[in-house]
Amino acid sequence: MIPSIYEEKQVTVIQNHAFKGYKTITSVVLPASITQISLSAFYDCDALTEISIPKTVTTIQYFAFYGCHHLKTINYTGTISEWKSISKDGAFYSDPIVHCTDGDYEE
């Protein structure tokens, strides 16, 4: 789990390349404070199979999850409509199933 507070500051962005190439990460839970997942943040995290993304996220930048060949499940705390409104062009390598509060969605 990524903390919502770090060094007495609120965490709102997963920075560029923050976890790039971390081969042992299998799942991630993002706190509700996150609004952006930046460029290549989880690039080539090949063991990543599942991530929980809060509905506060408005942008998932290019290549954020590229190379995550085993990412199959996204747990999203918003609706399908809210998921579709997130800017996320080129963010995903695969087509994971997104579990939303009102049903499942496939990219």
N, C-alpha and C positions, 0 to 999 in steps of 0.2 A: 504494500500500500504506500502510495506517495502521500506525504503529510500535507495538510492544508496550511500549516505555519512552519516556517523554517527560519531560524535565527531572528525570531520575533517579527518576521514579515510574512504577509499572506502570499501563498504560492498561487499564481493565476495563470502561468504559462509553463508548458514543458518546452524548454529551449531547444534550438537547433542542435541536432546530433546528441542530445542528452544521454540516450541509452543506446546509441548506434553500436551495433556489433556485439551487444551483450547476449551471448549464446545460451545462457542458463535461465533467462527470464521465461517463465511459463505462463504467468498471469499477472495482470496489473489492475489495481483499483484506483481510479483517479478521484480526488476529493471534489466536492461541489464548488470549491473556489476556482477551479480550472476553467478558463474561457478559451484557451487556444492550445493546440498541439502543433508545434512548429516543424519546420522543414527537417525531414529525416530523423525525427525524434526517436523513433524505434526502428530505424532502418536496419535490416538484416538481423533482427532478433528472431532467428529461425525457430527457436523452441516455443515462442509465444503462441499460445492457442486461444487465449481468452482475455478480453479487456472489458472493464466496466467504465463507461463514459457518462458523466453527468450531463443533464440537459442544459447546463450553463455554458457548455462548449459551443462556440459559434463558428470556429474555424479549425479545420484540420488541414494543414498545409501539405504541399506536394511531397511525395515520397515518405510521408510520416510513418507509414507501415510497409513500405516497399521491402521486399525480401523476407517478409514474415510469411513464409510458405505454409505454415501450419495454423495461422490465425483463422479460426472457423467461427468463433462466437464473439459477438459484441453485445454486452448488456447495457442498454441505453435507458436512462431514467425519464425520458420524455416520450412523446407520441411519434408515430410514423411521420406525420406531417412536420413535426419539429426536426426530426432526423433529416428529412429531405431538404429542409431549409438551411442546413449547415453547409458552408463552403468547404468542399472536400475533393475537388478535382485532382486526380492523380495521386491520391493519398494512400490507396490500398493496392497491394499486389494481387491479392485473391479477392473472392467475392464472399465474404463472411455473412452469416445470418445475423441480422440485428434484431435482438429481442427488445421490443418497445413496450410501453405500458398498455398499449391498445392492440398489440399483436406483433407478429414477426414480419420482417422485411428483408428481402434479398437485394443486394446492390446490383 
